[in-house]
Amino acid sequence: SRLGILIVRHLKRLERVILGYLEVSDGPKEEARLAILETLQCTIQHAWPRMPCRLPVLLKALLRLLWDVHTERGPTPEPIRAALLHRATQCLILLDHCSQGQVKV
């Protein structure tokens, strides 16, 4: 959040990091995934003009995360699972706003 709009300078690398963390579960507490979803949310808020071109990749990763969290019945407690679903949904809502409704389509 300190970088603000200047985060666009690092979007390409940051996108790779975000996608990598979203793909892999990091244990029952899911600390890394929760933190990376917060990072993604902050990035979308600050770099919203550049998000529509990144929409297909981010949308696919978020939907895959939602599906994985919903279908996995591992050791992850229900409050953590709900927090993951909530943060991923918030990211989808932000992406929809900055892409003028393309997520819903």
Residue pairs with C-beta under 8 A, 6 or more apart in sequence:
1 42
1 46
3 10
3 46
4 46
5 46
5 47
7 14
7 43
7 46
7 47
8 47
8 50
11 43
11 47
11 50
11 54
14 39
14 43
15 54
15 57
15 58
17 36
18 36
18 39
18 40
18 43
18 58
18 61
19 57
19 61
21 32
21 33
21 36
22 33
22 36
22 37
22 61
22 62
22 64
22 65
23 61
23 64
25 33
25 68
25 72
25 74
25 76
26 32
26 33
27 75
28 74
28 75
28 76
28 77
28 80
29 80
30 76
30 80
30 83
30 84
33 65
33 84
34 80
34 83
34 84
34 87
37 84
37 87
37 88
37 90
37 91
38 87
40 58
40 91
41 87
41 90
41 91
41 94
44 51
44 91
44 94
44 95
44 98
45 94
48 94
48 97
48 98
49 98
51 58
51 95
51 98
51 99
52 98
52 99
52 100
52 102
55 95
55 99
55 102
55 103
58 91
58 95
59 92
59 95
59 103
62 88
62 91
62 92
62 95
65 84
65 88
66 85
66 88
66 89
69 76
69 81
69 84
69 85
69 88
70 85
92 103
95 103
96 102
96 103
96 104
